[in-house]
Amino acid sequence: MLTINIVRKSDREGWKCEKVAALPKSVEKDEALWIDLKDPVDAEVELLQEGLAIDLSSLKDLSKEAQNAKIEEFENYFFAHLTYPERESMDVFHLNMEKLGLFLGNWWLITYHEGDSEVICNFDRRISLKGYASLSPIPTTDILFYLVLDLVLDSYHPFFVFTETKFEELRKETAKGFRVARSQSETRSIGLALGGLRDQLHSVKQSIVSIREMIERFTRGEFPQILAKNLPRFMDAYDRSVELMDIVDSNRDYATEVSNLLMNALTVTTNNIIRVLTIISAIFLPIAFIAEVYGTNFAPGFFQPGSGTPYGFYGMIVAMVIITVSLIAIFRAKGWL
């Protein structure tokens, strides 16, 4: 779906965004063209390529998996590929990274996404409601690009709230291991959840690093589409990306803390099990010694139940099996097996 918008200065000290049916060949000095592409068909892509004289083949890169943010330079525009956590798919074992493509020219901005994009929805809603006259009295494409970038950076915070909540839950669950015995399946589930969150933090860190490197190039003024007067805005975005890296590092430290707590709890549990098993071994050692001395030869007398019957040996075997099964059941109920 192709949506063409013209953003212009409003009479009420703000911006206003108007949708138009046809692709304009140019806009006024106080206007900016914003085109949103959502799952476009070939005819819409061809319309933009011919009308704006651009190459949209870079959009094919968005379909590739595990690709971090990057930027490609062209003669009169550049293409930025951004990735960030998707809010709806947050889970301790899986995390989707949403992809967003942006083409920025001197008087137009193209945003591309597959399916609905929360970032673009928020961007459209904010411009339609009030605009950003406080950032720039006249809307420019680089300011529009900065606003999308700012919303992308905001999208990382729900992920950090999610991970901090999960780490706190895992910490409390791990601490219970010092008070009550925990089964191996419970310990395994905690370890798997902890490992999944650590892997997600690593992926998110790579994503932020690639975005930070991209923003750093903007702050150096490498792209003529970014006006010099708006460079401080991108410097602020760079500072925010650094702050996000600090949050990632603090979460990784939290993960290490929970991991160490889990190892300590496992050590305490193992020591308790070894202590109990040592006591049991100490009790049965003299009994086993006596049994070895007297042997298991059955004869009448000696106050041995069933010693006068030919089935006494089999009774002894049944008794051993019952004792063994009972001990296994007790150990399993206590979480030692």
KEKE-3310 file (N, C-alpha, C; in steps of 0.2 Angstrom, whole numbers, plus 5000, padded with zeros to 4 digits):
npx = (5004:5003:5006:5005:5011:5010:5019:5018:5020:5009:4996:4994:5005:5012:5013:5006:4999:4995:4986:4989:4983:4991:5008:5018:5029:5037:5040:5035:5046:5043:5038:5038:5040:5032:5032:5025:5027:5019:5020:5022:5016:5022:5019:5018:5030:5038:5032:5037:5051:5052:5046:5053:5066:5075:5083:5075:5080:5087:5078:5076:5085:5080:5072:5081:5088:5094:5101:5109:5108:5111:5119:5117:5124:5119:5119:5110:5103:5101:5100:5094:5094:5086:5085:5076:5069:5054:5039:5028:5032:5040:5049:5056:5063:5063:5064:5058:5065:5061:5060:5065:5065:5072:5072:5081:5080:5083:5071:5061:5055:5055:5047:5048:5040:5036:5020:5011:5018:5023:5031:5030:5016:5015:5023:5016:5004:5008:5013:5002:4994:5000:5012:5030:5034:5042:5055:5058:5053:5049:5045:5057:5065:5076:5073:5061:5066:5075:5065:5059:5070:5072:5060:5063:5074:5067:5059:5067:5066:5054:5059:5070:5063:5056:5066:5072:5062:5060:5073:5072:5062:5068:5078:5072:5066:5077:5083:5075:5080:5089:5082:5072:5072:5075:5069:5078:5072:5066:5077:5084:5075:5076:5089:5089:5080:5087:5099:5093:5088:5101:5106:5097:5100:5113:5110:5102:5112:5121:5113:5110:5123:5126:5117:5121:5134:5130:5123:5133:5140:5131:5132:5145:5143:5143:5133:5124:5111:5107:5105:5116:5112:5104:5111:5115:5103:5105:5116:5111:5103:5114:5119:5109:5109:5121:5117:5108:5117:5123:5113:5111:5123:5122:5111:5117:5126:5117:5112:5123:5125:5113:5116:5127:5121:5112:5122:5127:5116:5114:5126:5124:5113:5118:5128:5120:5113:5124:5128:5116:5116:5128:5126:5116:5124:5133:5125:5121:5132:5139:5128:5128:5141:5139:5130:5138:5147:5139:5133:5121:5115:5102:5094:5085:5080:5089:5082:5077:5065:5056:5066:5065:5058:5057:5056:5062:5073:5069:5060:5068:5074:5063:5061:5073:5071:5059:5064:5074:5066:5058:5068:5072:5060:5058:5070:5067:5056:5061:5068:5081:5084)
npy = (4994:5011:5026:5043:5058:5076:5086:5101:5118:5124:5136:5137:5137:5125:5109:5101:5087:5081:5070:5065:5061:5059:5057:5070:5081:5090:5100:5114:5126:5127:5114:5096:5080:5065:5048:5033:5016:5001:4984:4985:4984:4979:4988:5000:5002:5004:5016:5025:5024:5028:5041:5048:5045:5035:5021:5007:4994:4991:4987:4974:4969:4969:4958:4948:4938:4941:4953:4968:4985:4996:5007:5014:5024:5035:5045:5056:5054:5043:5027:5019:5006:4999:4990:4984:4979:4969:4973:4965:4951:4948:4936:4924:4915:4918:4931:4943:4954:4969:4976:4991:5001:5016:5029:5044:5059:5076:5083:5073:5059:5042:5028:5011:4996:4979:4973:4980:4993:4999:5009:5018:5020:5027:5038:5044:5047:5057:5067:5070:5075:5086:5089:5095:5108:5114:5108:5111:5125:5125:5110:5098:5086:5079:5082:5075:5062:5061:5061:5048:5040:5043:5037:5024:5022:5023:5012:5002:5002:4996:4982:4982:4984:4972:4962:4966:4964:4950:4945:4948:4940:4928:4929:4929:4916:4908:4911:4904:4891:4891:4888:4878:4862:4859:4852:4844:4847:4860:4867:4866:4873:4886:4889:4888:4898:4909:4908:4911:4924:4930:4928:4935:4948:4950:4950:4961:4971:4971:4976:4989:4994:4994:5004:5015:5017:5021:5033:5041:5043:5052:5063:5068:5075:5069:5067:5076:5077:5079:5093:5106:5114:5105:5095:5095:5088:5075:5072:5072:5060:5051:5052:5046:5033:5028:5028:5018:5007:5007:5003:4990:4984:4985:4976:4964:4962:4960:4948:4940:4941:4934:4921:4918:4917:4906:4896:4895:4892:4879:4873:4873:4865:4853:4850:4847:4836:4827:4826:4820:4808:4803:4801:4791:4781:4779:4773:4761:4755:4747:4737:4731:4725:4716:4708:4703:4695:4685:4680:4674:4662:4651:4643:4633:4642:4654:4665:4670:4677:4667:4658:4645:4640:4635:4646:4657:4664:4670:4679:4687:4694:4701:4709:4717:4723:4731:4739:4746:4753:4761:4769:4776:4783:4791:4799:4805:4812:4822:4829:4826:4818)
npz = (5000:4996:5002:5001:5008:5012:5022:5030:5036:5048:5051:5065:5072:5071:5063:5049:5042:5026:5016:4999:4982:4971:4965:4968:4958:4964:4979:4989:4997:5011:5014:5015:5008:5012:5010:5013:5012:5013:5012:4997:4980:4964:4954:4962:4967:4955:4951:4960:4958:4945:4946:4956:4952:4958:4965:4971:4974:4985:4995:4995:5003:5016:5018:5021:5034:5051:5050:5054:5057:5043:5031:5015:5002:4989:4974:4975:4987:5002:5009:5023:5034:5047:5062:5076:5092:5092:5099:5102:5102:5112:5122:5133:5126:5113:5101:5090:5078:5072:5056:5046:5033:5026:5014:5011:5003:4996:4997:5000:5009:5011:5019:5023:5026:5031:5034:5048:5057:5072:5075:5064:5064:5076:5072:5062:5069:5078:5070:5064:5074:5081:5076:5075:5078:5088:5086:5073:5065:5051:5042:5038:5028:5034:5048:5049:5046:5058:5068:5065:5068:5081:5087:5084:5093:5105:5105:5110:5124:5130:5128:5137:5149:5149:5150:5162:5171:5170:5174:5187:5191:5189:5198:5210:5210:5209:5221:5230:5230:5240:5251:5249:5242:5225:5210:5196:5184:5186:5189:5177:5168:5173:5170:5156:5153:5158:5149:5137:5138:5139:5127:5119:5124:5118:5105:5104:5108:5097:5087:5092:5092:5079:5075:5082:5076:5064:5067:5071:5060:5054:5063:5060:5048:5036:5026:5014:5014:5027:5036:5042:5053:5059:5065:5079:5084:5080:5086:5099:5098:5096:5109:5116:5110:5116:5129:5129:5126:5138:5146:5141:5145:5159:5161:5157:5167:5177:5173:5174:5188:5192:5187:5194:5206:5204:5202:5215:5223:5217:5222:5235:5236:5231:5241:5252:5248:5246:5259:5266:5259:5263:5277:5276:5270:5280:5289:5284:5281:5292:5293:5281:5282:5292:5285:5275:5282:5288:5277:5265:5267:5269:5282:5294:5309:5319:5320:5308:5297:5287:5284:5285:5274:5256:5248:5254:5249:5238:5244:5251:5240:5235:5245:5245:5233:5235:5245:5238:5228:5236:5242:5230:5227:5238:5237:5224:5227:5236:5227:5224:5213)
capx = (5000:5007:5003:5008:5009:5014:5020:5019:5019:5002:4995:4993:5012:5013:5014:5000:5000:4989:4987:4987:4982:4996:5015:5020:5036:5041:5036:5037:5051:5041:5035:5042:5036:5033:5029:5025:5026:5018:5019:5020:5015:5027:5017:5019:5038:5039:5030:5042:5057:5051:5044:5059:5073:5078:5083:5073:5082:5089:5072:5077:5089:5076:5070:5086:5088:5100:5105:5109:5107:5117:5117:5120:5125:5118:5121:5106:5099:5104:5096:5095:5091:5086:5082:5074:5065:5047:5036:5023:5035:5045:5048:5063:5066:5063:5063:5058:5068:5057:5064:5062:5069:5071:5076:5080:5082:5083:5064:5057:5057:5051:5048:5046:5040:5032:5015:5010:5024:5021:5035:5027:5010:5017:5026:5010:4999:5011:5013:4995:4990:5003:5019:5036:5037:5048:5061:5059:5046:5047:5046:5061:5065:5080:5070:5057:5071:5077:5059:5058:5075:5070:5055:5066:5077:5062:5057:5071:5065:5050:5063:5074:5058:5054:5072:5073:5056:5061:5078:5070:5058:5073:5082:5068:5065:5084:5084:5071:5084:5093:5077:5069:5075:5072:5070:5082:5068:5065:5084:5085:5070:5079:5095:5087:5077:5093:5103:5089:5089:5108:5107:5094:5104:5118:5108:5100:5118:5124:5108:5112:5130:5126:5113:5126:5139:5126:5121:5140:5141:5127:5135:5151:5141:5145:5128:5122:5104:5107:5107:5121:5108:5100:5116:5114:5098:5108:5121:5107:5102:5120:5120:5104:5112:5126:5114:5105:5122:5124:5108:5113:5129:5119:5107:5122:5129:5112:5112:5129:5123:5108:5119:5131:5116:5110:5127:5128:5111:5116:5131:5121:5109:5122:5131:5115:5112:5129:5127:5111:5118:5134:5123:5113:5129:5136:5121:5120:5139:5139:5123:5131:5147:5137:5127:5144:5150:5135:5131:5114:5113:5095:5093:5080:5083:5093:5077:5076:5059:5055:5072:5063:5054:5062:5054:5065:5078:5065:5057:5074:5075:5058:5062:5078:5068:5055:5068:5077:5061:5056:5073:5072:5054:5060:5075:5064:5051:5065:5071:5088:5084)
capy = (5000:5017:5032:5049:5064:5082:5089:5108:5122:5125:5142:5137:5136:5118:5106:5098:5082:5080:5065:5067:5055:5058:5059:5077:5082:5094:5103:5121:5126:5125:5108:5090:5074:5058:5042:5027:5010:4995:4979:4988:4979:4981:4995:5006:5002:5007:5023:5029:5023:5033:5048:5051:5043:5032:5013:5003:4987:4990:4985:4966:4967:4969:4951:4944:4937:4942:4958:4974:4992:4998:5013:5014:5030:5036:5051:5062:5051:5037:5022:5017:5000:4999:4984:4985:4973:4970:4973:4959:4945:4947:4930:4923:4910:4920:4938:4945:4960:4972:4980:4997:5005:5023:5033:5051:5064:5083:5085:5068:5054:5036:5023:5005:4991:4974:4973:4986:4995:5003:5016:5022:5022:5033:5044:5047:5050:5063:5073:5072:5078:5092:5091:5096:5115:5115:5106:5115:5129:5122:5103:5096:5079:5077:5082:5069:5056:5061:5059:5041:5037:5044:5032:5018:5021:5022:5005:4997:5002:4990:4976:4982:4983:4965:4959:4967:4960:4943:4944:4949:4934:4922:4930:4927:4909:4905:4912:4899:4885:4890:4886:4872:4858:4860:4847:4845:4850:4867:4871:4867:4878:4892:4890:4889:4905:4914:4908:4914:4931:4933:4928:4941:4954:4950:4952:4968:4975:4971:4980:4996:4996:4996:5010:5020:5019:5025:5040:5044:5046:5058:5069:5070:5079:5065:5066:5083:5078:5081:5100:5108:5117:5100:5091:5094:5084:5069:5072:5070:5053:5047:5051:5041:5026:5027:5027:5011:5003:5006:4999:4983:4982:4984:4970:4959:4962:4957:4941:4937:4940:4928:4915:4916:4915:4899:4891:4895:4888:4872:4870:4871:4859:4847:4848:4844:4829:4823:4825:4815:4802:4801:4798:4784:4776:4777:4769:4755:4751:4741:4732:4727:4722:4710:4703:4700:4690:4679:4677:4673:4655:4651:4637:4634:4645:4660:4670:4673:4676:4663:4654:4637:4639:4636:4653:4662:4668:4675:4684:4692:4698:4705:4714:4721:4727:4736:4745:4750:4757:4766:4774:4780:4787:4796:4804:4809:4817:4827:4833:4824:4814)
capz = (5000:4995:5005:5000:5012:5012:5028:5029:5042:5050:5054:5072:5075:5071:5057:5047:5037:5021:5011:4992:4978:4966:4967:4966:4955:4969:4984:4991:5002:5018:5014:5014:5005:5016:5007:5017:5008:5017:5007:4991:4974:4959:4951:4966:4967:4948:4951:4964:4954:4939:4948:4960:4950:4963:4965:4977:4975:4992:4999:4995:5009:5022:5018:5024:5041:5055:5047:5058:5054:5039:5027:5008:4999:4982:4972:4978:4993:5005:5011:5030:5036:5054:5065:5083:5095:5091:5106:5103:5101:5117:5126:5135:5122:5106:5100:5083:5076:5066:5051:5044:5028:5025:5009:5012:4998:4998:4998:5001:5014:5010:5024:5020:5031:5030:5039:5052:5060:5078:5074:5058:5067:5081:5069:5058:5074:5081:5065:5062:5080:5083:5072:5079:5077:5093:5083:5067:5062:5045:5042:5033:5028:5039:5054:5049:5047:5065:5072:5065:5072:5089:5089:5084:5099:5110:5104:5114:5131:5132:5129:5143:5155:5149:5153:5169:5175:5169:5178:5194:5193:5189:5204:5216:5209:5211:5229:5234:5230:5247:5257:5248:5237:5218:5205:5190:5178:5188:5188:5170:5165:5175:5166:5149:5152:5159:5143:5132:5139:5138:5119:5116:5125:5114:5098:5104:5108:5091:5084:5095:5090:5072:5074:5085:5071:5058:5069:5072:5053:5053:5067:5056:5042:5029:5021:5013:5016:5034:5036:5047:5058:5063:5067:5086:5085:5079:5092:5105:5096:5097:5116:5118:5109:5121:5135:5128:5127:5146:5149:5139:5150:5166:5161:5156:5173:5181:5171:5177:5195:5193:5185:5200:5212:5203:5204:5222:5225:5215:5226:5242:5236:5230:5247:5256:5245:5248:5267:5267:5256:5267:5283:5274:5269:5286:5293:5281:5281:5297:5292:5275:5284:5295:5280:5271:5287:5289:5271:5264:5267:5273:5286:5300:5315:5319:5320:5301:5294:5280:5283:5284:5268:5250:5245:5258:5245:5234:5248:5252:5234:5235:5251:5242:5227:5239:5249:5233:5225:5241:5242:5224:5227:5243:5234:5219:5231:5239:5222:5223:5207)
cpx = (5004:5003:5007:5006:5013:5014:5022:5018:5012:5002:4994:5000:5013:5014:5007:5002:4994:4991:4985:4987:4988:5003:5017:5028:5040:5037:5038:5042:5049:5037:5040:5037:5037:5029:5030:5023:5025:5016:5017:5020:5021:5025:5018:5027:5040:5037:5035:5049:5057:5050:5050:5066:5077:5078:5081:5075:5085:5084:5073:5081:5085:5073:5075:5086:5094:5104:5104:5108:5113:5114:5121:5119:5123:5120:5117:5102:5103:5098:5098:5091:5091:5082:5081:5069:5057:5043:5031:5026:5040:5044:5055:5066:5066:5061:5064:5061:5064:5062:5061:5067:5067:5075:5075:5084:5082:5076:5059:5060:5052:5053:5045:5046:5035:5027:5015:5016:5022:5025:5032:5020:5010:5019:5020:5005:5002:5012:5006:4992:4993:5009:5024:5039:5042:5054:5063:5053:5044:5049:5051:5062:5070:5077:5065:5061:5073:5071:5058:5064:5074:5065:5058:5070:5073:5060:5061:5069:5060:5054:5067:5069:5057:5060:5073:5068:5058:5067:5077:5066:5063:5077:5079:5067:5072:5085:5081:5075:5089:5089:5074:5073:5072:5074:5075:5078:5067:5072:5085:5081:5073:5085:5094:5084:5083:5097:5099:5089:5096:5109:5103:5097:5110:5116:5106:5106:5121:5119:5110:5118:5130:5122:5118:5131:5136:5125:5128:5142:5137:5130:5141:5149:5143:5139:5125:5114:5102:5109:5111:5117:5105:5105:5116:5108:5101:5113:5117:5105:5108:5121:5115:5106:5117:5123:5111:5111:5124:5119:5109:5118:5126:5115:5111:5125:5124:5111:5117:5128:5118:5111:5123:5127:5114:5115:5128:5123:5112:5121:5129:5117:5113:5126:5126:5113:5117:5130:5123:5114:5124:5131:5120:5119:5133:5132:5121:5127:5140:5134:5126:5137:5144:5134:5132:5147:5146:5133:5124:5112:5107:5095:5088:5084:5086:5088:5076:5070:5059:5061:5070:5059:5059:5061:5058:5069:5074:5061:5062:5075:5070:5059:5067:5075:5063:5059:5071:5072:5059:5061:5073:5066:5055:5065:5072:5059:5055:5068:5078:5089:5081)
cpy = (5006:5023:5038:5055:5070:5085:5096:5112:5124:5133:5143:5135:5129:5115:5103:5093:5080:5075:5067:5060:5054:5060:5065:5077:5086:5097:5110:5120:5125:5119:5102:5084:5068:5053:5036:5021:5004:4989:4981:4982:4982:4987:5001:5007:5006:5014:5027:5029:5028:5040:5052:5049:5040:5024:5010:4996:4986:4987:4977:4964:4966:4962:4946:4943:4939:4947:4965:4980:4993:5004:5013:5021:5030:5043:5057:5060:5046:5033:5019:5011:4999:4993:4986:4980:4975:4969:4967:4952:4944:4941:4928:4918:4913:4928:4940:4953:4963:4976:4986:5000:5012:5026:5040:5055:5071:5085:5080:5063:5048:5031:5017:5000:4985:4973:4980:4987:5000:5009:5020:5024:5028:5039:5048:5050:5057:5069:5075:5076:5085:5094:5092:5103:5117:5113:5110:5119:5126:5115:5102:5089:5076:5077:5076:5062:5055:5058:5051:5037:5038:5039:5025:5017:5020:5015:5000:4997:4997:4983:4976:4981:4976:4961:4960:4964:4953:4941:4944:4943:4928:4923:4927:4919:4905:4905:4906:4892:4885:4888:4880:4868:4859:4855:4849:4849:4858:4870:4871:4872:4885:4894:4891:4896:4910:4914:4911:4921:4934:4933:4934:4948:4955:4952:4959:4973:4976:4976:4988:4998:4998:5003:5016:5022:5023:5032:5044:5047:5052:5064:5072:5074:5075:5065:5073:5083:5080:5088:5101:5110:5111:5094:5090:5089:5076:5067:5069:5062:5049:5046:5046:5034:5024:5025:5020:5006:5002:5002:4991:4980:4980:4977:4964:4957:4958:4950:4937:4936:4934:4922:4913:4914:4908:4894:4890:4890:4880:4869:4868:4865:4852:4845:4845:4837:4825:4821:4820:4808:4799:4798:4791:4779:4774:4773:4762:4751:4746:4735:4728:4723:4715:4705:4700:4694:4684:4676:4677:4666:4654:4644:4638:4637:4652:4666:4674:4672:4672:4659:4647:4635:4639:4642:4659:4667:4673:4680:4689:4696:4703:4711:4719:4726:4733:4741:4749:4755:4762:4771:4779:4785:4793:4801:4808:4814:4823:4831:4831:4820:4818)
cpz = (5000:4998:5004:5004:5011:5019:5027:5036:5042:5052:5061:5075:5076:5064:5055:5041:5033:5017:5004:4988:4973:4968:4964:4963:4960:4974:4986:4996:5009:5018:5013:5012:5009:5012:5011:5012:5013:5012:5000:4985:4969:4956:4955:4967:4960:4948:4955:4961:4949:4941:4952:4958:4955:4962:4971:4978:4982:4997:5000:5001:5016:5023:5021:5032:5045:5052:5052:5054:5049:5035:5020:5005:4992:4980:4975:4984:4996:5008:5018:5031:5043:5057:5073:5085:5093:5098:5107:5104:5107:5121:5128:5131:5114:5106:5093:5083:5070:5062:5048:5039:5027:5019:5010:5006:5001:5000:5000:5006:5012:5016:5021:5026:5029:5035:5043:5056:5066:5077:5069:5061:5072:5077:5065:5063:5077:5076:5064:5068:5081:5079:5077:5078:5082:5090:5077:5065:5056:5044:5036:5033:5033:5046:5054:5050:5054:5069:5071:5069:5079:5091:5089:5091:5105:5110:5108:5121:5133:5132:5135:5149:5155:5152:5160:5174:5175:5174:5185:5196:5193:5196:5210:5216:5211:5218:5233:5234:5237:5252:5256:5242:5230:5214:5199:5185:5180:5187:5181:5166:5167:5171:5159:5148:5153:5152:5137:5132:5138:5130:5116:5118:5120:5107:5098:5105:5101:5086:5086:5092:5083:5071:5077:5080:5065:5060:5070:5065:5052:5057:5064:5050:5036:5024:5020:5014:5023:5035:5042:5053:5062:5066:5075:5088:5085:5084:5098:5104:5097:5105:5119:5116:5113:5127:5135:5128:5135:5149:5147:5144:5157:5166:5160:5163:5178:5179:5174:5185:5196:5192:5191:5206:5211:5204:5211:5225:5223:5220:5233:5242:5235:5237:5252:5254:5247:5255:5269:5265:5260:5274:5281:5273:5275:5290:5290:5280:5286:5296:5286:5277:5288:5290:5276:5276:5287:5283:5271:5263:5271:5276:5292:5306:5314:5318:5313:5298:5288:5279:5282:5278:5261:5247:5249:5254:5241:5238:5250:5246:5233:5240:5248:5237:5230:5242:5243:5230:5230:5242:5236:5224:5232:5240:5228:5222:5234:5234:5221:5216:5201)
residu = (MET:LEU:THR:ILE:ASN:ILE:VAL:ARG:LYS:SER:ASP:ARG:GLU:GLY:TRP:LYS:CYS:GLU:LYS:VAL:ALA:ALA:LEU:PRO:LYS:SER:VAL:GLU:LYS:ASP:GLU:ALA:LEU:TRP:ILE:ASP:LEU:LYS:ASP:PRO:VAL:ASP:ALA:GLU:VAL:GLU:LEU:LEU:GLN:GLU:GLY:LEU:ALA:ILE:ASP:LEU:SER:SER:LEU:LYS:ASP:LEU:SER:LYS:GLU:ALA:GLN:ASN:ALA:LYS:ILE:GLU:GLU:PHE:GLU:ASN:TYR:PHE:PHE:ALA:HIS:LEU:THR:TYR:PRO:GLU:ARG:GLU:SER:MET:ASP:VAL:PHE:HIS:LEU:ASN:MET:GLU:LYS:LEU:GLY:LEU:PHE:LEU:GLY:ASN:TRP:TRP:LEU:ILE:THR:TYR:HIS:GLU:GLY:ASP:SER:GLU:VAL:ILE:CYS:ASN:PHE:ASP:ARG:ARG:ILE:SER:LEU:LYS:GLY:TYR:ALA:SER:LEU:SER:PRO:ILE:PRO:THR:THR:ASP:ILE:LEU:PHE:TYR:LEU:VAL:LEU:ASP:LEU:VAL:LEU:ASP:SER:TYR:HIS:PRO:PHE:PHE:VAL:PHE:THR:GLU:THR:LYS:PHE:GLU:GLU:LEU:ARG:LYS:GLU:THR:ALA:LYS:GLY:PHE:ARG:VAL:ALA:ARG:SER:GLN:SER:GLU:THR:ARG:SER:ILE:GLY:LEU:ALA:LEU:GLY:GLY:LEU:ARG:ASP:GLN:LEU:HIS:SER:VAL:LYS:GLN:SER:ILE:VAL:SER:ILE:ARG:GLU:MET:ILE:GLU:ARG:PHE:THR:ARG:GLY:GLU:PHE:PRO:GLN:ILE:LEU:ALA:LYS:ASN:LEU:PRO:ARG:PHE:MET:ASP:ALA:TYR:ASP:ARG:SER:VAL:GLU:LEU:MET:ASP:ILE:VAL:ASP:SER:ASN:ARG:ASP:TYR:ALA:THR:GLU:VAL:SER:ASN:LEU:LEU:MET:ASN:ALA:LEU:THR:VAL:THR:THR:ASN:ASN:ILE:ILE:ARG:VAL:LEU:THR:ILE:ILE:SER:ALA:ILE:PHE:LEU:PRO:ILE:ALA:PHE:ILE:ALA:GLU:VAL:TYR:GLY:THR:ASN:PHE:ALA:PRO:GLY:PHE:PHE:GLN:PRO:GLY:SER:GLY:THR:PRO:TYR:GLY:PHE:TYR:GLY:MET:ILE:VAL:ALA:MET:VAL:ILE:ILE:THR:VAL:SER:LEU:ILE:ALA:ILE:PHE:ARG:ALA:LYS:GLY:TRP:LEU)
# end
